[in-house]
Amino acid sequence: MSLIRENLMTRPGYSPYCGNERCSHGMPRTHYIDKQFQCVCGWRSSFDIEFIRQYEAKWASELPSQSKSASQNDVEMLPKREPAGSGADTSCSLSAPSPAGW
């Protein structure tokens, strides 16, 4: 079993990253929509139906409603990152103090 399939079957709420190497949204975690995982860029996973049956049987109580058809509005949109030099504060606050004499 692949690591992704293992995580899907053993980690509650797990969702794989987008599989599109050129994802216009930065390869975010996907959302389970219409029996596959989908990214806002349009990429969809292609898990076989037997695996999907097992996945749904295991997590049935935690899956989103399948009663409506998927649309981009069903997927959480992540905020766009501000490009460098745009005036947005992109500084890192994890700096350690410098030892004296450096």
C-alpha positions, 0 to 999 in steps of 0.5 A: 500500500502506498504511503498516501493510501496508508495515510488516507486509511489511518489518519482521520481528516487526512487529505493528500496534496494536489498532484499537479506539478504546475498547480496555480495554487501552490499544491495545497491539500485537496478536498474529497468531492464526488468520490475523489480528491480535488484541488481548486486548480482542477486536478483530481485524484484517480483512486480505483473504485475499490479503494474509494469504497474502503475509504468511504466505509471507514470514514463514512461519518466524517465525510462531507455530504455527497448530495450536492454536485461539486463546484469551486465554491465547495472547496476552501480557497486559500489566501493568495500570497503577496509577492516579494516587494509588494509592501506586505510584511513577509519577515520571519519572526523566528530569529534567534538573538545574536551572541555578543561579539558577532 
